[in-house]
């Protein structure tokens, strides 16, 4: 299992958090998603089922559609 983290730079509303958790959490290979409600998303995933690049693209597109921006934590 691998973990990837993103900075959101903005506080999400409760409905946005639920929508992201449902969508991203339902992806094949995603084990769990944790959002601290302030500025960070941590996603645990199986790298043999989904690549980091694909996951980053999907997360970025999803977050962008909700009107927020993300930045990959290194």
RONU-610987 format. One line per 2 residues: number of its first residue (from 1); their letters; for each residue y, x, z of N, C-alpha, C. Coordinates in nm, 2 decimals. Atoms other than C-alpha are relative to their C-alpha. Layout:
# RONU-610987
NUM	A	Y X Z Y X Z Y X Z | ...
This chain:
# RONU-610987
1	XX	-0.12 0.08 0.00 0.00 0.00 0.00 0.12 0.09 0.00 | -0.13 -0.07 0.01 0.35 0.12 -0.09 0.11 -0.09 0.05
3	XX	-0.12 0.08 -0.04 0.69 0.01 0.04 0.12 0.05 -0.08 | -0.13 -0.03 0.07 1.01 -0.01 -0.16 0.11 -0.08 0.07
5	XX	-0.11 0.06 -0.07 1.34 -0.09 0.00 0.13 0.00 -0.09 | -0.12 0.02 0.08 1.67 -0.22 -0.15 0.11 -0.03 0.10
7	XX	-0.12 0.04 -0.07 2.02 -0.25 -0.01 0.06 -0.11 -0.08 | -0.06 0.11 0.07 2.18 -0.58 -0.10 0.15 0.00 0.01
9	XX	-0.14 -0.01 0.00 2.53 -0.51 0.01 0.07 -0.13 0.04 | -0.06 0.13 -0.03 2.58 -0.88 0.11 -0.09 -0.08 0.08
11	XX	0.08 0.09 -0.08 2.46 -1.14 0.35 -0.05 -0.12 -0.08 | 0.05 0.12 0.08 2.23 -1.40 0.19 0.01 -0.12 0.09
13	XX	0.01 0.12 -0.07 2.24 -1.76 0.28 -0.15 -0.03 0.03 | 0.14 0.03 -0.04 1.92 -1.90 0.44 -0.08 -0.05 -0.12
15	XX	0.07 0.05 0.11 1.82 -2.08 0.12 -0.03 0.11 -0.10 | 0.02 -0.11 0.09 1.86 -1.76 -0.09 -0.12 0.08 0.05
17	XX	0.11 -0.08 -0.07 1.63 -1.57 0.16 -0.13 -0.07 -0.03 | 0.12 0.08 0.02 1.37 -1.85 0.13 -0.05 0.01 -0.14
19	XX	0.03 0.00 0.14 1.39 -1.86 -0.25 -0.06 0.14 -0.04 | 0.05 -0.13 0.03 1.35 -1.48 -0.28 -0.13 0.03 0.06
21	XX	0.13 -0.02 -0.07 1.07 -1.46 -0.03 -0.12 -0.07 -0.08 | 0.10 0.08 0.08 0.88 -1.74 -0.22 -0.03 0.06 -0.13
23	XX	0.02 -0.05 0.13 0.93 -1.59 -0.56 -0.06 0.14 0.00 | 0.04 -0.14 0.00 0.89 -1.22 -0.50 -0.14 0.01 0.08
25	XX	0.12 0.00 -0.07 0.62 -1.28 -0.24 -0.12 -0.06 -0.07 | 0.11 0.05 0.07 0.41 -1.47 -0.49 -0.04 0.08 -0.12
27	XX	0.03 -0.09 0.11 0.40 -1.19 -0.74 -0.14 0.07 0.03 | 0.12 -0.07 -0.01 0.06 -1.03 -0.80 0.03 0.14 0.05
29	XX	-0.02 -0.13 -0.05 0.04 -0.71 -0.60 0.10 0.01 0.12 | -0.09 0.00 -0.11 0.31 -0.80 -0.35 -0.07 -0.05 0.13
31	XX	0.07 0.03 -0.13 0.17 -0.79 0.01 0.10 -0.08 0.09 | -0.10 0.07 -0.09 0.49 -0.89 0.20 0.14 0.04 -0.04
33	XX	-0.14 -0.03 0.02 0.86 -0.91 0.18 0.08 -0.03 0.13 | -0.08 0.02 -0.12 1.10 -0.87 0.47 0.14 0.02 -0.03
35	XX	-0.15 -0.01 0.02 1.47 -0.94 0.47 0.06 -0.01 0.13 | -0.06 0.00 -0.14 1.68 -0.85 0.77 0.12 -0.09 0.01
37	XX	-0.11 0.09 -0.01 1.94 -1.11 0.68 0.13 0.06 -0.02 | -0.13 -0.06 0.01 2.21 -0.86 0.64 0.02 0.08 -0.12
39	XX	-0.02 -0.08 0.12 2.17 -0.59 0.38 -0.12 0.08 -0.04 | 0.12 -0.08 0.04 1.81 -0.48 0.33 -0.12 -0.09 -0.03
41	XX	0.13 0.07 0.04 1.49 -0.60 0.16 -0.10 0.11 0.00 | 0.12 -0.09 0.00 1.16 -0.42 0.23 -0.12 -0.08 -0.06
43	XX	0.11 0.06 0.06 0.87 -0.50 0.00 -0.12 0.09 0.00 | 0.13 -0.07 0.00 0.51 -0.39 0.06 -0.08 -0.05 -0.12
45	XX	0.07 0.04 0.12 0.31 -0.39 -0.25 -0.12 0.10 -0.03 | 0.11 -0.08 0.04 -0.01 -0.26 -0.41 0.03 0.06 -0.14
47	XX	-0.05 -0.07 0.12 0.09 0.00 -0.67 -0.11 0.00 -0.11 | 0.10 0.02 0.10 -0.24 -0.05 -0.85 0.01 -0.13 -0.07
49	XX	-0.02 0.14 0.06 -0.14 -0.41 -0.93 0.13 -0.02 -0.06 | -0.13 0.01 0.05 0.23 -0.38 -0.99 0.07 0.13 0.01
51	XX	-0.07 -0.13 -0.01 0.44 -0.07 -1.08 0.13 -0.02 0.07 | -0.13 0.00 -0.07 0.75 0.02 -0.89 0.11 -0.04 -0.10
53	XX	-0.11 0.03 0.10 0.96 0.00 -1.21 0.00 -0.15 -0.03 | 0.01 0.14 0.03 0.83 -0.35 -1.29 0.05 -0.08 0.12
55	XX	-0.05 0.07 -0.12 0.89 -0.47 -0.93 0.15 0.01 0.02 | -0.14 -0.02 -0.01 1.24 -0.32 -0.93 0.07 -0.09 -0.10
57	XX	-0.06 0.09 0.10 1.32 -0.50 -1.25 0.00 -0.14 0.04 | 0.02 0.14 -0.04 1.19 -0.83 -1.13 0.09 -0.04 0.12
59	XX	-0.09 0.02 -0.11 1.37 -0.80 -0.80 0.15 0.00 -0.04 | -0.13 -0.01 0.05 1.69 -0.70 -0.97 0.05 -0.12 -0.07
61	XX	-0.03 0.12 0.08 1.68 -0.99 -1.21 0.01 -0.12 0.09 | 0.00 0.12 -0.09 1.60 -1.24 -0.93 0.13 0.00 0.08
63	XX	-0.12 -0.01 -0.09 1.88 -1.12 -0.70 0.12 -0.02 -0.08 | -0.12 0.02 0.09 2.13 -1.10 -0.99 0.02 -0.15 -0.03
65	XX	-0.01 0.15 0.03 2.06 -1.47 -1.08 0.05 -0.08 0.12 | -0.06 0.06 -0.12 2.15 -1.56 -0.72 0.14 0.04 0.03
67	XX	-0.14 -0.04 -0.01 2.48 -1.38 -0.76 0.02 0.12 0.09 | -0.01 -0.12 -0.08 2.40 -1.07 -0.56 -0.04 0.13 -0.08
69	XX	0.04 -0.13 0.06 2.35 -0.70 -0.65 -0.09 0.07 0.10 | 0.08 -0.09 -0.09 2.09 -0.46 -0.52 0.01 0.14 -0.04
71	XX	0.00 -0.14 0.02 2.06 -0.09 -0.49 -0.13 0.06 0.06 | 0.13 -0.06 -0.05 1.73 0.10 -0.46 0.03 0.10 0.11
73	XX	-0.01 -0.10 -0.10 1.71 0.29 -0.13 -0.09 0.12 -0.03 | 0.08 -0.12 0.03 1.59 0.64 -0.17 -0.04 0.07 0.13
